């Protein structure tokens, strides 16, 4: 697949917001390999995903600019001259967005608008890739969920991401600023933050297993999620970036479906540690729980020939190996932010 | 129809945001009649819809509080003890939202969230009625447009209204704060602001005809809009307020479809003044133009037995009579804000 964009990024200026985070840093490795001039913009807010260790090994091959996407003036400067922007900064927490809806709005809604305004004024020729989320759909009316599925998010984060995504499509349609949104599902893998469980349950299960803890699954454990390994997600972003067929379009990504209980069983088997129990939903989580979710990724498969390549078993193994080796850079046993 | 809610508002405390505006003030007359204690909250921002003349005749029967919905602390106080909130404050201009997307975001997105947060903290038993817009749908995939139609707004205002509406539905579902959204189409009638054309084209045509001006219709004049007379819209809000079947639901309103050219011809005939010409779309408008739009209002018809009662001819006549008599309170000939 790499052939398609092998030379597309060589010498190109690429900015990644949320660049020290999970997907951003994984993308940075690939882009450095492909010969791009990479600028990583990250706020390093402690509870979010940024971690300087994430770029260990390429720190001298990228530029780092610590800045918050809420800083309009900073963005006005930073977007200039970029060929591509991977706009990945954003909060992902369902629970946090309910506890503090304003911060979620500032980051996921207002900042997206301001990045687009910066591009309109200072770099209308850029191509922007936005990271949407399955949270925009809310509880599925049918499975698998395709892009035509109605959006009825069950939390503030889903609503703000929906708006954030549509600003991108709007600026594509009205101002010709080429933009594409990929709606991510349960992405997991190395370099995800591991300090709290509020941004991705698969990685959290892995931390608990590595620490030999009791993993608590809410509900009956039968809830299905489609796990997407981070390398597959990064591949989708690269493919979408270089194709003009993606301009103004949204695409679901998707992965291998598994029940939460199955996921946990596999994690325990691979680590050889941990155990689990099923407990009833806490009140706060129950009301925003979405039930089963599986994405239909036919559209991106047809358009870009993308499909997930890494099996769940293989992805879990790689992820667990990474954290067994680098745990000290990601969490302290017993400490939850 | 009035029978259904005849006694529902008697002695009830009702707050209307945007209460000095077009729909808000029309609603205020009805609620005063029905024996409610009415509190009108309005910012009186000059370009928006608020006009103190709008409540001429009931000024001693309502309370007025000049405040901006962006004022969180003010809202925390004002929502307390209200039985109903008709949450009508908001900008409606497609063009303005593109010129100044941040203000649109603050008013239509952030303020909605803050009103809901105020209710969650200080008045969770209230019922809130939100005014959504056909702009949320964008260009129609099919006609008539029902509530299941995908939302793909063509301007920032539509995106922010989409988010504003979903905050309401979310707070209904998660926190039990009863909320309903009515998605308005082309509402027209007395008490609409007439200072500029950016918030409703039908009323603007009426002003031009009354002033004997040349009315310019963009495009071929064949674009269909469904005109909804304000009294019908107010009736829908009252019906939706008192029914528990509407909690957490969104409903389209709709009216009598007509092409813009037909509308203008009727207006010219009734006023006996004005003339029109067809001109090509200005660049700024072309990109956010939505083509034909007709709402399917079957859902509210089935649920609340609501349907528009005032014919286009009758509604235009009433509107024109009102402005012929009260023009001096609404605009100065030749002056456009």
Interface residues (C-beta under 8 A of the other chain):
Chain A: X98 X101 X102 X105 X109 X110 X113 X114 X117 X148 X150 X151 X152 X153 X154 X155 X156 X159 X160 X162 X163 X166 X167 X169 X170 X173 X174 X287 X288
Chain B: X98 X101 X102 X105 X109 X110 X113 X114 X117 X148 X150 X151 X152 X153 X154 X155 X156 X159 X160 X162 X163 X166 X167 X169 X170 X173 X174 X287 X288
